[in-house]
Amino acid sequence: MKILLTGRPGVGKTAALNRALALLEVEPGGFRTERCRLAEGLQGYRVVDLVTGRAAPIGKVVAGRLIPYPQGFEDVGVEAIQEAMERELIVMDELGFLELGAPRFQEAVLATLRGPKPVLGVIKPERNSFLDAVRAIAGLKVIEVREENRARLPFEIVGLLRAEGFYKAP
């Protein structure tokens, strides 16, 4: 089963994903993207490998504009996905527009979503060629996180994964 959460910024997509992971009691592989402070004192974003902790910048804010650094996805992101194949569950948090200049990373994401491993992730609600290709994958379940469903979503995610046989109830 492949499940991607979507919704407006700040609604609780990553929080719901984290709670589902805690309920599943698994140590996933994959990646997260997160805000960070760059050496130049600018705000930026980085991709982090969940297994190794290795990180690389993927974008920085300059004069109010987010400038992508796709090489971080090509290096750390691709490696994180490859290493995740050894884990029970793959996390992709989050897929968006910064990946547009990272073709190897895009292919790794698409191949993983078409493969046999369960995936739990977050996808931005916007449209672009990469995100449209992700959403077009057969069998992918995209769930919108809203204020009224975010508290119960982690339990629904666990139920969906268990119903597919990936995780057995204790």
TORPA-4810 file (N, C-alpha, C, O; in nm, 3 decimals):
<nodes>
NODE_1_0.084_-0.118_0.000_0.000_0.000_0.000_0.088_0.124_0.000_0.188_0.131_0.071_M
NODE_2_0.049_0.219_-0.080_0.118_0.348_-0.089_0.018_0.455_-0.046_-0.087_0.471_-0.108_K
NODE_3_0.052_0.529_0.060_-0.036_0.633_0.113_0.041_0.763_0.119_0.148_0.771_0.179_I
NODE_4_-0.016_0.867_0.057_0.042_1.001_0.064_-0.062_1.095_0.123_-0.177_1.096_0.081_L
NODE_5_-0.020_1.172_0.220_-0.106_1.272_0.283_-0.086_1.405_0.213_0.025_1.438_0.174_L
NODE_6_-0.193_1.480_0.198_-0.186_1.612_0.137_-0.274_1.707_0.217_-0.354_1.665_0.300_T
NODE_7_-0.259_1.835_0.191_-0.339_1.936_0.260_-0.264_2.067_0.265_-0.148_2.078_0.226_G
NODE_8_-0.334_2.167_0.316_-0.276_2.301_0.321_-0.157_2.304_0.418_-0.147_2.219_0.506_R
NODE_9_-0.069_2.401_0.403_0.044_2.413_0.495_-0.002_2.431_0.639_-0.095_2.508_0.667_P
NODE_10_0.063_2.359_0.730_0.035_2.373_0.873_-0.084_2.296_0.924_-0.117_2.307_1.042_G
NODE_11_-0.151_2.218_0.839_-0.271_2.147_0.882_-0.239_2.023_0.967_-0.326_1.974_1.040_V
NODE_12_-0.115_1.971_0.959_-0.078_1.856_1.041_-0.046_1.730_0.963_-0.061_1.619_1.016_G
NODE_13_-0.001_1.744_0.840_0.031_1.627_0.758_0.146_1.546_0.818_0.134_1.425_0.836_K
NODE_14_0.255_1.612_0.848_0.371_1.543_0.906_0.339_1.491_1.046_0.386_1.384_1.083_T
NODE_15_0.263_1.565_1.122_0.224_1.519_1.256_0.143_1.390_1.247_0.164_1.298_1.326_A
NODE_16_0.050_1.382_1.151_-0.030_1.260_1.133_0.060_1.144_1.091_0.044_1.032_1.139_A
NODE_17_0.153_1.171_1.000_0.248_1.068_0.957_0.330_1.019_1.076_0.345_0.898_1.096_L
NODE_18_0.383_1.111_1.156_0.464_1.073_1.272_0.386_0.990_1.372_0.439_0.894_1.427_N
NODE_19_0.260_1.026_1.395_0.177_0.951_1.490_0.150_0.810_1.437_0.153_0.713_1.513_R
NODE_20_0.125_0.798_1.307_0.104_0.665_1.248_0.230_0.580_1.263_0.221_0.461_1.295_A
NODE_21_0.347_0.639_1.241_0.473_0.565_1.257_0.489_0.517_1.401_0.532_0.404_1.425_L
NODE_22_0.454_0.603_1.497_0.464_0.564_1.639_0.369_0.448_1.670_0.405_0.357_1.745_A
NODE_23_0.250_0.451_1.613_0.154_0.343_1.636_0.201_0.212_1.573_0.176_0.104_1.627_L
NODE_24_0.267_0.221_1.460_0.316_0.103_1.389_0.440_0.043_1.455_0.470_-0.075_1.436_L
NODE_25_0.511_0.124_1.530_0.634_0.080_1.598_0.734_0.018_1.499_0.787_-0.090_1.522_E
NODE_26_0.758_0.089_1.390_0.858_0.046_1.293_0.963_0.155_1.280_0.939_0.272_1.309_V
NODE_27_1.079_0.114_1.235_1.186_0.209_1.205_1.197_0.216_1.053_1.261_0.131_0.991_E
NODE_28_1.136_0.317_0.994_1.133_0.323_0.848_1.264_0.374_0.790_1.349_0.429_0.860_P
NODE_29_1.276_0.355_0.661_1.380_0.420_0.584_1.315_0.529_0.503_1.193_0.546_0.505_G
NODE_30_1.396_0.603_0.430_1.342_0.707_0.346_1.400_0.842_0.380_1.515_0.852_0.424_G
NODE_31_1.320_0.947_0.362_1.371_1.083_0.382_1.263_1.174_0.436_1.143_1.148_0.426_F
NODE_32_1.312_1.284_0.492_1.228_1.396_0.532_1.291_1.523_0.475_1.412_1.529_0.455_R
NODE_33_1.209_1.621_0.451_1.260_1.754_0.421_1.226_1.842_0.540_1.119_1.828_0.600_T
NODE_34_1.315_1.932_0.573_1.291_2.017_0.690_1.356_2.153_0.672_1.450_2.170_0.594_E
NODE_35_1.302_2.249_0.746_1.362_2.382_0.747_1.493_2.378_0.823_1.512_2.296_0.913_R
NODE_36_1.583_2.467_0.785_1.712_2.474_0.854_1.770_2.613_0.836_1.723_2.692_0.754_C
NODE_37_1.872_2.642_0.912_1.950_2.765_0.896_2.075_2.728_0.819_2.145_2.633_0.854_R
NODE_38_2.102_2.801_0.714_2.220_2.775_0.633_2.338_2.854_0.689_2.320_2.947_0.768_L
NODE_39_2.456_2.816_0.647_2.578_2.879_0.696_2.578_3.030_0.674_2.633_3.105_0.755_A
NODE_40_2.517_3.074_0.566_2.514_3.218_0.537_2.415_3.292_0.625_2.398_3.413_0.609_E
NODE_41_2.347_3.221_0.718_2.247_3.285_0.803_2.111_3.296_0.737_2.019_3.355_0.795_G
NODE_42_2.096_3.239_0.619_1.969_3.241_0.548_1.884_3.122_0.588_1.935_3.018_0.632_L
NODE_43_1.753_3.138_0.573_1.664_3.024_0.595_1.672_2.933_0.474_1.681_2.980_0.360_Q
NODE_44_1.667_2.805_0.498_1.671_2.712_0.387_1.598_2.584_0.421_1.530_2.574_0.523_G
NODE_45_1.613_2.487_0.334_1.553_2.355_0.351_1.657_2.250_0.320_1.749_2.274_0.240_Y
NODE_46_1.644_2.135_0.382_1.737_2.027_0.356_1.660_1.895_0.351_1.550_1.883_0.404_R
NODE_47_1.720_1.798_0.286_1.668_1.662_0.284_1.754_1.581_0.380_1.876_1.595_0.383_V
NODE_48_1.688_1.495_0.459_1.757_1.416_0.561_1.725_1.268_0.539_1.609_1.230_0.529_V
NODE_49_1.829_1.187_0.533_1.816_1.041_0.522_1.777_0.988_0.661_1.849_1.011_0.758_D
NODE_50_1.664_0.918_0.670_1.616_0.870_0.800_1.702_0.760_0.860_1.700_0.740_0.982_L
NODE_51_1.778_0.690_0.778_1.862_0.581_0.829_1.998_0.633_0.875_2.042_0.602_0.986_V
NODE_52_2.063_0.712_0.792_2.200_0.756_0.823_2.207_0.892_0.892_2.307_0.924_0.956_T
NODE_53_2.102_0.971_0.878_2.104_1.107_0.931_2.176_1.206_0.840_2.181_1.325_0.869_G
NODE_54_2.231_1.156_0.730_2.300_1.243_0.635_2.201_1.346_0.580_2.085_1.313_0.554_R
NODE_55_2.246_1.469_0.561_2.158_1.576_0.514_2.228_1.658_0.407_2.351_1.663_0.400_A
NODE_56_2.147_1.722_0.322_2.200_1.810_0.218_2.099_1.920_0.192_1.978_1.897_0.200_A
NODE_57_2.148_2.041_0.160_2.054_2.150_0.129_1.978_2.122_0.000_2.032_2.067_-0.095_P
NODE_58_1.850_2.163_-0.001_1.767_2.147_-0.122_1.707_2.280_-0.166_1.643_2.288_-0.272_I
NODE_59_1.727_2.384_-0.086_1.677_2.515_-0.125_1.708_2.619_-0.020_1.730_2.587_0.097_G
NODE_60_1.710_2.746_-0.065_1.729_2.854_0.031_1.642_2.971_-0.010_1.609_2.989_-0.127_K
NODE_61_1.606_3.050_0.090_1.522_3.167_0.067_1.615_3.287_0.048_1.694_3.320_0.136_V
NODE_62_1.602_3.352_-0.067_1.681_3.471_-0.100_1.583_3.579_-0.146_1.509_3.560_-0.243_V
NODE_63_1.585_3.691_-0.077_1.497_3.804_-0.111_1.352_3.759_-0.124_1.280_3.803_-0.214_A
NODE_64_1.309_3.670_-0.033_1.171_3.626_-0.031_1.135_3.517_-0.130_1.020_3.474_-0.136_G
NODE_65_1.233_3.470_-0.208_1.208_3.363_-0.307_1.284_3.238_-0.267_1.398_3.246_-0.221_R
NODE_66_1.221_3.124_-0.285_1.285_2.996_-0.257_1.360_2.949_-0.381_1.300_2.924_-0.485_L
NODE_67_1.491_2.937_-0.367_1.578_2.895_-0.477_1.613_2.747_-0.458_1.674_2.712_-0.357_I
NODE_68_1.575_2.659_-0.552_1.602_2.516_-0.537_1.750_2.481_-0.552_1.823_2.543_-0.630_P
NODE_69_1.793_2.380_-0.476_1.924_2.315_-0.489_1.897_2.167_-0.515_1.904_2.087_-0.421_Y
NODE_70_1.866_2.128_-0.637_1.826_1.990_-0.663_1.934_1.886_-0.636_1.903_1.768_-0.620_P
NODE_71_2.061_1.927_-0.631_2.168_1.829_-0.611_2.153_1.755_-0.478_2.194_1.640_-0.467_Q
NODE_72_2.097_1.819_-0.377_2.073_1.751_-0.250_1.983_1.629_-0.265_2.007_1.526_-0.203_G
NODE_73_1.881_1.641_-0.349_1.793_1.527_-0.376_1.868_1.420_-0.456_1.853_1.300_-0.431_F
NODE_74_1.949_1.466_-0.553_2.022_1.371_-0.637_2.123_1.290_-0.556_2.150_1.174_-0.589_E
NODE_75_2.179_1.348_-0.453_2.278_1.279_-0.370_2.210_1.209_-0.252_2.194_1.087_-0.253_D
NODE_76_2.172_1.284_-0.152_2.117_1.226_-0.029_1.980_1.162_-0.052_1.953_1.055_0.001_V
NODE_77_1.895_1.226_-0.131_1.760_1.173_-0.153_1.760_1.038_-0.221_1.690_0.946_-0.178_G
NODE_78_1.836_1.025_-0.329_1.843_0.897_-0.401_1.901_0.789_-0.310_1.849_0.678_-0.305_V
NODE_79_2.007_0.822_-0.238_2.069_0.725_-0.147_1.971_0.683_-0.037_1.966_0.566_0.000_E
NODE_80_1.895_0.777_0.016_1.798_0.747_0.121_1.692_0.648_0.072_1.653_0.556_0.144_A
NODE_81_1.647_0.668_-0.050_1.546_0.577_-0.106_1.606_0.439_-0.129_1.542_0.338_-0.100_I
NODE_82_1.727_0.434_-0.180_1.793_0.304_-0.204_1.812_0.228_-0.072_1.784_0.109_-0.065_Q
NODE_83_1.859_0.298_0.032_1.879_0.233_0.163_1.747_0.190_0.225_1.742_0.091_0.298_E
NODE_84_1.641_0.262_0.195_1.510_0.232_0.253_1.455_0.097_0.206_1.367_0.041_0.271_A
NODE_85_1.504_0.047_0.097_1.455_-0.081_0.044_1.479_-0.196_0.142_1.416_-0.301_0.132_M
NODE_86_1.571_-0.176_0.236_1.600_-0.279_0.336_1.507_-0.270_0.457_1.514_-0.355_0.546_E
NODE_87_1.421_-0.170_0.462_1.331_-0.146_0.576_1.191_-0.197_0.545_1.156_-0.225_0.430_R
NODE_88_1.110_-0.208_0.651_0.972_-0.253_0.635_0.883_-0.150_0.567_0.789_-0.185_0.496_E
NODE_89_0.915_-0.023_0.589_0.830_0.085_0.541_0.919_0.199_0.491_1.024_0.226_0.548_L
NODE_90_0.875_0.265_0.383_0.950_0.376_0.326_0.871_0.504_0.350_0.752_0.512_0.320_I
NODE_91_0.940_0.606_0.405_0.880_0.736_0.429_0.932_0.835_0.326_1.051_0.838_0.296_V
NODE_92_0.839_0.915_0.270_0.873_1.023_0.177_0.801_1.148_0.226_0.683_1.169_0.196_M
NODE_93_0.871_1.230_0.300_0.808_1.348_0.362_0.893_1.472_0.335_0.986_1.494_0.414_D
NODE_94_0.873_1.550_0.238_0.755_1.558_0.158_0.793_1.577_0.013_0.904_1.620_-0.018_E
NODE_95_0.700_1.546_-0.076_0.721_1.563_-0.220_0.660_1.696_-0.263_0.548_1.728_-0.225_L
NODE_96_0.736_1.773_-0.343_0.688_1.905_-0.383_0.749_1.952_-0.513_0.764_1.874_-0.607_G
NODE_97_0.785_2.080_-0.517_0.839_2.140_-0.641_0.990_2.150_-0.642_1.049_2.167_-0.749_F
NODE_98_1.056_2.141_-0.527_1.202_2.155_-0.525_1.271_2.040_-0.599_1.388_2.053_-0.637_L
NODE_99_1.201_1.930_-0.619_1.256_1.812_-0.686_1.256_1.822_-0.838_1.311_1.735_-0.905_E
NODE_100_1.198_1.927_-0.893_1.182_1.936_-1.039_1.315_1.930_-1.115_1.317_1.883_-1.229_L
NODE_101_1.423_1.976_-1.057_1.553_1.971_-1.124_1.635_1.849_-1.087_1.756_1.847_-1.108_G
NODE_102_1.571_1.748_-1.031_1.642_1.628_-0.983_1.584_1.503_-1.050_1.507_1.431_-0.987_A
NODE_103_1.621_1.475_-1.176_1.560_1.362_-1.249_1.588_1.225_-1.188_1.501_1.138_-1.190_P
NODE_104_1.708_1.204_-1.136_1.738_1.073_-1.075_1.651_1.051_-0.951_1.601_0.941_-0.928_R
NODE_105_1.634_1.155_-0.873_1.550_1.146_-0.754_1.404_1.120_-0.794_1.338_1.033_-0.737_F
NODE_106_1.356_1.194_-0.894_1.218_1.173_-0.939_1.198_1.028_-0.983_1.098_0.965_-0.947_Q
NODE_107_1.291_0.974_-1.058_1.279_0.836_-1.104_1.282_0.738_-0.987_1.207_0.640_-0.987_E
NODE_108_1.367_0.763_-0.888_1.372_0.676_-0.770_1.239_0.678_-0.694_1.192_0.574_-0.649_A
NODE_109_1.180_0.796_-0.681_1.050_0.807_-0.614_0.944_0.730_-0.693_0.870_0.650_-0.636_V
NODE_110_0.936_0.755_-0.822_0.834_0.690_-0.904_0.852_0.538_-0.906_0.753_0.465_-0.897_L
NODE_111_0.975_0.491_-0.918_1.000_0.346_-0.917_0.960_0.285_-0.783_0.904_0.175_-0.779_A
NODE_112_0.989_0.354_-0.675_0.954_0.303_-0.542_0.803_0.297_-0.525_0.750_0.201_-0.469_T
NODE_113_0.733_0.399_-0.572_0.587_0.401_-0.560_0.521_0.296_-0.648_0.408_0.255_-0.622_L
NODE_114_0.590_0.252_-0.752_0.537_0.144_-0.838_0.579_0.006_-0.787_0.528_-0.095_-0.835_R
NODE_115_0.670_0.002_-0.690_0.725_-0.124_-0.641_0.642_-0.187_-0.530_0.533_-0.139_-0.497_G
NODE_116_0.695_-0.295_-0.472_0.619_-0.373_-0.374_0.621_-0.321_-0.229_0.537_-0.360_-0.149_P
NODE_117_0.714_-0.234_-0.196_0.728_-0.189_-0.057_0.619_-0.090_-0.019_0.579_-0.007_-0.101_K
NODE_118_0.569_-0.097_0.105_0.473_0.003_0.151_0.541_0.139_0.168_0.656_0.147_0.212_P
NODE_119_0.468_0.245_0.132_0.518_0.382_0.141_0.416_0.467_0.215_0.295_0.457_0.191_V
NODE_120_0.466_0.549_0.304_0.384_0.649_0.372_0.454_0.782_0.353_0.572_0.796_0.386_L
NODE_121_0.383_0.880_0.302_0.448_1.006_0.273_0.354_1.125_0.274_0.237_1.115_0.310_G
NODE_122_0.410_1.237_0.233_0.337_1.364_0.224_0.365_1.422_0.086_0.477_1.419_0.036_V
NODE_123_0.259_1.475_0.024_0.271_1.537_-0.108_0.202_1.673_-0.103_0.091_1.686_-0.053_I
NODE_124_0.269_1.773_-0.155_0.211_1.907_-0.160_0.086_1.904_-0.249_0.080_1.826_-0.344_K
NODE_125_-0.013_1.988_-0.219_-0.136_1.988_-0.299_-0.123_2.057_-0.434_-0.218_2.056_-0.513_P
NODE_126_-0.009_2.116_-0.462_0.010_2.186_-0.589_0.026_2.088_-0.705_0.036_1.967_-0.686_E
NODE_127_0.029_2.144_-0.825_0.047_2.063_-0.945_0.177_2.102_-1.014_0.212_2.220_-1.024_R
NODE_128_0.248_2.001_-1.060_0.362_2.017_-1.150_0.383_1.881_-1.216_0.317_1.784_-1.179_N
NODE_129_0.474_1.874_-1.311_0.490_1.750_-1.387_0.527_1.632_-1.297_0.477_1.521_-1.316_S
NODE_130_0.614_1.654_-1.200_0.655_1.546_-1.110_0.539_1.501_-1.021_0.510_1.382_-1.013_F
NODE_131_0.474_1.595_-0.955_0.365_1.559_-0.864_0.247_1.497_-0.939_0.181_1.408_-0.887_L
NODE_132_0.222_1.544_-1.060_0.116_1.484_-1.141_0.150_1.339_-1.177_0.062_1.253_-1.177_D
NODE_133_0.278_1.312_-1.207_0.321_1.174_-1.235_0.306_1.087_-1.111_0.266_0.971_-1.122_A
NODE_134_0.337_1.141_-0.995_0.319_1.066_-0.870_0.173_1.032_-0.851_0.139_0.916_-0.826_V
NODE_135_0.085_1.131_-0.862_-0.058_1.108_-0.839_-0.120_1.012_-0.939_-0.223_0.951_-0.911_R
NODE_136_-0.058_0.997_-1.057_-0.111_0.910_-1.162_-0.077_0.762_-1.139_-0.125_0.677_-1.214_A
NODE_137_0.002_0.730_-1.039_0.043_0.591_-1.016_-0.077_0.509_-0.968_-0.147_0.547_-0.874_I
NODE_138_-0.098_0.398_-1.034_-0.209_0.310_-1.000_-0.196_0.258_-0.857_-0.087_0.220_-0.814_A
NODE_139_-0.305_0.258_-0.785_-0.307_0.205_-0.649_-0.264_0.301_-0.541_-0.274_0.268_-0.422_G
NODE_140_-0.216_0.418_-0.578_-0.174_0.517_-0.480_-0.296_0.577_-0.412_-0.392_0.615_-0.479_L
NODE_141_-0.293_0.584_-0.280_-0.402_0.645_-0.204_-0.354_0.780_-0.152_-0.259_0.787_-0.074_K
NODE_142_-0.421_0.887_-0.195_-0.390_1.023_-0.149_-0.503_1.065_-0.056_-0.620_1.065_-0.094_V
NODE_143_-0.466_1.100_0.067_-0.564_1.137_0.169_-0.543_1.283_0.207_-0.432_1.324_0.242_I
NODE_144_-0.650_1.361_0.201_-0.640_1.501_0.241_-0.652_1.513_0.393_-0.746_1.461_0.453_E
NODE_145_-0.556_1.581_0.453_-0.557_1.608_0.597_-0.630_1.740_0.617_-0.595_1.842_0.558_V
NODE_146_-0.731_1.736_0.702_-0.807_1.855_0.738_-0.816_1.861_0.890_-0.792_1.761_0.958_R
NODE_147_-0.850_1.975_0.942_-0.860_1.989_1.087_-0.956_1.887_1.147_-0.932_1.835_1.256_E
NODE_148_-1.064_1.858_1.077_-1.166_1.767_1.131_-1.129_1.619_1.123_-1.193_1.537_1.189_E
NODE_149_-1.026_1.582_1.043_-0.991_1.440_1.036_-0.850_1.409_1.084_-0.813_1.292_1.093_N
NODE_150_-0.771_1.510_1.116_-0.629_1.485_1.145_-0.605_1.404_1.271_-0.505_1.334_1.279_R
NODE_151_-0.694_1.410_1.369_-0.674_1.332_1.491_-0.696_1.182_1.468_-0.628_1.100_1.528_A
NODE_152_-0.789_1.147_1.382_-0.819_1.005_1.359_-0.737_0.943_1.246_-0.727_0.821_1.236_R
NODE_153_-0.676_1.028_1.161_-0.602_0.978_1.045_-0.492_0.877_1.078_-0.481_0.777_1.008_L
NODE_154_-0.411_0.900_1.181_-0.306_0.800_1.210_-0.363_0.660_1.232_-0.303_0.561_1.189_P
NODE_155_-0.478_0.651_1.297_-0.541_0.521_1.322_-0.595_0.462_1.192_-0.589_0.341_1.172_F
NODE_156_-0.648_0.547_1.104_-0.697_0.500_0.975_-0.581_0.450_0.888_-0.594_0.349_0.819_E
NODE_157_-0.469_0.521_0.892_-0.351_0.479_0.816_-0.303_0.341_0.863_-0.276_0.253_0.781_I
NODE_158_-0.295_0.323_0.994_-0.254_0.193_1.049_-0.352_0.085_1.004_-0.310_-0.024_0.966_V
NODE_159_-0.481_0.115_1.009_-0.582_0.018_0.966_-0.567_-0.018_0.819_-0.579_-0.136_0.783_G
NODE_160_-0.540_0.080_0.734_-0.522_0.053_0.592_-0.399_-0.035_0.567_-0.406_-0.130_0.490_L
NODE_161_-0.289_-0.005_0.634_-0.167_-0.085_0.616_-0.186_-0.226_0.669_-0.143_-0.323_0.606_L
NODE_162_-0.250_-0.239_0.783_-0.274_-0.373_0.839_-0.370_-0.453_0.753_-0.353_-0.574_0.738_R
NODE_163_-0.471_-0.387_0.695_-0.566_-0.456_0.608_-0.497_-0.513_0.484_-0.542_-0.613_0.427_A
NODE_164_-0.389_-0.450_0.443_-0.312_-0.498_0.328_-0.212_-0.606_0.367_-0.143_-0.661_0.282_E
NODE_165_-0.203_-0.637_0.497_-0.115_-0.743_0.543_0.027_-0.701_0.572_0.111_-0.787_0.600_G
NODE_166_0.058_-0.573_0.566_0.194_-0.529_0.591_0.229_-0.530_0.739_0.344_-0.553_0.776_F
NODE_167_0.129_-0.507_0.824_0.155_-0.501_0.969_0.045_-0.576_1.041_-0.074_-0.557_1.012_Y
NODE_168_0.083_-0.660_1.133_-0.014_-0.736_1.211_-0.040_-0.665_1.344_0.051_-0.610_1.406_K
NODE_169_-0.165_-0.669_1.385_-0.199_-0.609_1.515_-0.131_-0.688_1.626_-0.118_-0.810_1.618_A
NODE_170_-0.087_-0.617_1.732_-0.020_-0.687_1.842_-0.117_-0.778_1.916_-0.078_-0.845_2.011_P
</nodes>
